[in-house]
Amino acid sequence: MTSTRARRSVLWVALLTALTALAACTSSDDPGQADRTGPARAVTAALRTVERSTGQAESARVRSTTTMGSTLSMRATGTLAWSDGLTGSLTITYTGGTTAETMRRLGTTSMEARYLPDAYYARMGDTFAEKTDGKHWIKYAYDDLDDLAGSSGAALADQMRGTAPHTSVKLLLSSADARKVGEETVSGEHTRHYSGTVQGEGATEQTVDIWVDDRDLLVKKVEKGRTATGALTQTAYYSDYGVKTEVERPAAGDTADLKELLKSSERH
């Protein structure tokens, strides 16, 4: 039996590493802000078209990199769909920072993440399973996050639900200084580049940049800001819109529920 302190440490590390997978650097603020403070109407209209077109595409292939000061460096690849709640499957690899070191001690630096409309699932390694009665998956029900961590948990749950690419466009629409930067080539495609600043959730002012192809689909986004743990940068590329995405719920017998794990750790 591990000590209460050790078990709590393992579980909260797992929670934090899993939930930073592909969550946006910020959550969307009031989308009406841009209309009140005045980016050019043409920019606002263009961004609304991009938001609509990307949202209607319903699925895409994703690859991203995220860094957060000395705490976290990771990359993620997979597919996401958002026609009826967020679903998808990503392979997440921790490449640096203290989080990678902690994950290595838990027996893995790579993790599968599955998004379902009601919960997020993270598959940990065999070493972690030894601490959870042989169960490899952790289930993070969004409703439980709301209850477990108060307002910060609710914000995190909202971010996880809002990982679809058009959420970044919505975020840029909340910027008071959204503007078209120019036209550039991204992954061999002609794109339009838009940029703006927003007030971040749990961070100082952040910048959001997006690149949009000739079909008004988001092909790249970069979000940058500063948090209490240092500079945060997330870059994501989107392709193969409309790709088939099927996600199975992990087997119940191989899944540990976060809420129950935390209750168990408090009892021992």
For each residue, the residues with C-beta under 8 A, 3 or more apart:
1: 268
2: 6 7 10 131
3: 6 7
4: 7 8 265 266 268
5: 8 9
6: 2 3 9 10
7: 2 3 4 10 11 131 264 265 268
8: 4 5 11 12 262 265
9: 5 6 12 13
10: 2 6 7 13 14 106 128 131
11: 7 8 14 15 258 261 262 265
12: 8 9 15 16
13: 9 10 16 17 99 102 103 106
14: 10 11 17 18 106 122 124 128 138
15: 11 12 18 19 138 140 258
16: 12 13 19 20 99
17: 13 14 20 72 94 99 102 103 111
18: 14 15 21 111 113 120 122 138 140
19: 15 16 23 120 140 156 160
20: 16 17 23 66 68 72 74 99
21: 18 74 76 90 92 113 120 122
22: 62 64 66 76 80 90 92 113 163 236
23: 19 20 156 159 160 163
24: 27 159 162 163 167 168 171 223 234
25: 200 203 206 223 224 225 232 233 234
26: 29 171 198 199 200 201 203 206 208 223 225
27: 24 155 158 159 162 171 201
28: 31 162 167 170 171 174
29: 26 33 171 174 198 199
30: 33 174
31: 28 34 170 173 174
32: 35 36
33: 29 30 36 37 174 175 176
34: 31 37 38 39 44 173 174 175 176 178
35: 32 38 44
36: 32 33
37: 33 34 176
38: 34 35 176
39: 34 43 44 175 176 177 178 179 196
40: 43 44 179
41: 44 45
42: 45 46
43: 39 40 46 47 178 179 180 194
44: 34 35 39 40 41 47 48 173 178
45: 41 42 48 49
46: 42 43 49 50 180 192 194 212
47: 43 44 50 51 169 172 173 178 194
48: 44 45 51 52 173
49: 45 46 52 53 216
50: 46 47 53 54 166 169 210 212 216 217 218
51: 47 48 54 55 166 169 170 173
52: 48 49 55 56 166 216
53: 49 50 56 57 215 216 217
54: 50 51 57 165 166 169 216 217 218 241
55: 51 52 58 82 164 166
56: 52 53
57: 53 54 60 217 241 242
58: 55 81 82 83 241 242
59: 79 80 81 82 83 241 242 243 244 245
60: 57 79 80 165 238 239 240 241 242 243
61: 78 79 238 239 240 243
62: 22 76 77 78 79 80 88 90 165 236 237 238
63: 75 76 77 236 237
64: 22 75 76 77 234 235 236 237
65: 73 74 75 76 233 234 235
66: 20 22 72 73 74 75 76 232 233 234 235
67: 72 73 74 96 97 231 232 233 234
68: 20 71 72 73 97 227 229 230 231 232
69: 72 97 227 229 230 231 232
70: 97 98 229 230
71: 68 97 98 99 229 230
72: 17 20 66 67 68 69 94 96 97 98 99 100 229
73: 65 66 67 68 94 95 96 97 99 100
74: 20 21 65 66 67 92 93 94 95 99 100
75: 63 64 65 66 92 93 95
76: 21 22 62 63 64 65 66 90 91 92 93 113
77: 62 63 64 90 91
78: 61 62 88 89 90 91 113
79: 59 60 61 62 88 89 240 243 245
80: 22 59 60 62 86 87 88 90 115 163 164 165 245
81: 58 59 86 87 88 245
82: 55 58 59 85 86 87 164 166
83: 58 59
84: 87 117
85: 82 116 117 118 161
86: 80 81 82 115 117 160 161 162 163 164
87: 80 81 82 84 115 116 117 245 247
88: 62 78 79 80 81 114 115 163 245 247
89: 78 79 112 113 114 115 245 247
90: 21 22 62 76 77 78 80 112 113 115
91: 76 77 78 110 111 112 113
92: 21 22 74 75 76 110 111 112 113
93: 74 75 76 109 110 111
94: 17 72 73 74 97 99 100 103 109 110 111
95: 73 74 75 100 109
96: 67 72 73 100
97: 67 68 69 70 71 72 73 94 100 101
98: 70 71 72 101 102
99: 13 16 17 20 71 72 73 74 94 102 103
100: 72 73 74 94 95 96 97 103 104 109
101: 97 98 104 105
102: 13 17 98 99 105 106
103: 13 17 94 99 100 106 108 109 111
104: 100 101 107 108 109
105: 101 102 127
106: 10 13 14 102 103 124 125 127 128
107: 104 124 125 126 127 128
108: 103 104 111 124 125 127 128
109: 93 94 95 100 103 104
110: 91 92 93 94
111: 17 18 91 92 93 94 103 108 122 123 124 125
112: 89 90 91 92 122 123
113: 18 21 22 76 78 89 90 91 92 120 121 122 123
114: 88 89 120 121 123 247 248 249 250
115: 80 86 87 88 89 90 120 121 160 163 247
116: 85 87 119 120 121 247 249
117: 84 85 86 87
118: 85 141 142 143
119: 116 139 140 141 142
120: 18 19 21 113 114 115 116 139 140 142 160
121: 113 114 115 116 137 138 139 140 249 250 255
122: 14 18 21 111 112 113 137 138 140
123: 111 112 113 114 136 137 250
124: 14 106 107 108 111 128 129 132 136 137 138
125: 106 107 108 111 128 129 136
126: 107 129 130 136
127: 105 106 107 108 130 131
128: 10 14 106 107 108 124 125 131 132 136
129: 124 125 126 132 134 135 136
130: 126 127 134
131: 2 7 10 127 128
132: 124 128 129 135 138 256 261
133: 256
134: 129 130 254
135: 129 132 253 254 255 256
136: 123 124 125 126 128 129 254
137: 121 122 123 124 250 251 254 255 256
138: 14 15 18 121 122 124 132 255 256 257 258 261
139: 119 120 121 250 255 256 257 258
140: 15 18 19 119 120 121 122 144 145 160 258
141: 118 119 144 145 257 258 259
142: 118 119 120 145 146 157 160 161
143: 118 146 147 157
144: 140 141 147 148 257 258 259
145: 140 141 142 148 149 153 154 156 157 160
146: 142 143 149 153 154 157
147: 143 144 153 259
148: 144 145 153 258 259 262
149: 145 146 152 153 154 156
150: 153 154
151: 154 155
152: 149 155 156 202
153: 145 146 147 148 149 150 156 157
154: 145 146 149 150 151 157 158
155: 27 151 152 158 159 201 202
156: 19 23 145 149 152 153 159 160
157: 142 143 145 146 153 154 160 161
158: 27 154 155 161 162
159: 23 24 27 155 156 162 163 201
160: 19 23 86 115 120 140 142 145 156 157 163
161: 85 86 142 157 158
162: 24 27 28 86 158 159 167
163: 22 23 24 80 86 88 115 159 160 167
164: 55 80 82 86 167
165: 54 60 62 80 168 169 218 221 236 238
166: 50 51 52 54 55 82 169 170 218
167: 24 28 162 163 164 170 171
168: 24 165 171 172 208 210 218 221 223 236
169: 47 50 51 54 165 166 172 173 210 218
170: 28 31 51 166 167 173 174
171: 24 26 27 28 29 167 168 174 175 198 208 223
172: 47 168 169 175 178 194 195 196 198 208 210
173: 31 34 44 47 48 51 169 170 178
174: 28 29 30 31 33 34 170 171 198
175: 33 34 39 171 172 178 196 197 198 208
176: 33 34 37 38 39 196 197
177: 39 196 197
178: 34 39 43 44 47 172 173 175 194 195 196
179: 39 40 43 194 195 196
180: 43 46 192 193 194
181: 193 194 195 209
182: 192 193
183: 190 191 192 193
184: 191 193 211
185: 188 189 190 191
186: 189 191 211 219 220 237
187: 219 220 237 239
188: 185
189: 185 186 213 214 219
190: 183 185 213 214
191: 183 184 185 186 211 212 213 219 220
192: 46 180 182 183 211 212
193: 180 181 182 183 184 209 210 211 212
194: 43 46 47 172 178 179 180 181 209 210 211 212
195: 172 178 179 181 207 208 209 210
196: 39 172 175 176 177 178 179 207 208
197: 175 176 177 205 206 207 208
198: 26 29 171 172 174 175 205 206 207 208
199: 26 29 205 206
200: 25 26 203 204 205 206 225
201: 26 27 155 159
202: 152 155 227 228
203: 25 26 200 206 225 226 227 232
204: 200 225 226
205: 197 198 199 200 225
206: 25 26 197 198 199 200 203 223 224 225 226 232
207: 195 196 197 198 222 223 224 225
208: 26 168 171 172 175 195 196 197 198 221 222 223
209: 181 193 194 195 221 222 223
210: 50 168 169 172 193 194 195 218 220 221 222
211: 184 186 191 192 193 194 218 219 220 221
212: 46 50 191 192 193 194 216 217 218 219
213: 189 190 191 216 217 219
214: 189 190
215: 53
216: 49 50 52 53 54 212 213
217: 50 53 54 57 212 213 238 241
218: 50 54 165 166 168 169 210 211 212 221 238
219: 186 187 189 191 211 212 213 237 238 239
220: 186 187 191 210 211 235 236 237 238
221: 165 168 208 209 210 211 218 234 235 236 238
222: 207 208 209 210 233 234 235 236
223: 24 25 26 168 171 206 207 208 209 232 233 234
224: 25 206 207 231 232 233 234
225: 25 26 200 203 204 205 206 207 231 232
226: 203 204 206 230 231 232
227: 68 69 202 203 230 232
228: 202
229: 68 69 70 71 72 232
230: 68 69 70 71 226 227
231: 67 68 69 224 225 226
232: 25 66 67 68 69 203 206 223 224 225 226 227 229
233: 25 65 66 67 222 223 224
234: 24 25 64 65 66 67 221 222 223 224
235: 64 65 66 220 221 222
236: 22 62 63 64 165 168 220 221 222
237: 62 63 64 186 187 219 220
238: 60 61 62 165 217 218 219 220 221 241
239: 60 61 187 219
240: 60 61 79 243
241: 54 57 58 59 60 217 238
242: 57 58 59 60
243: 59 60 61 79 240
244: 59
245: 59 79 80 81 87 88 89
246:
247: 87 88 89 114 115 116
248: 114
249: 114 116 121
250: 114 121 123 137 139 254 255
251: 137 254 255
252: 255
253: 135
254: 134 135 136 137 250 251
255: 121 135 137 138 139 250 251 252
256: 132 133 135 137 138 139 260 261
257: 138 139 141 144 260 261
258: 11 15 138 139 140 141 144 148 261 262
259: 141 144 147 148 262 263
260: 256 257 263 264
261: 11 132 138 256 257 258 264 265
262: 8 11 148 258 259 265 266
263: 259 260 266 267
264: 7 260 261 267 268
265: 4 7 8 11 261 262 268
266: 4 262 263
267: 263 264
268: 1 4 7 264 265
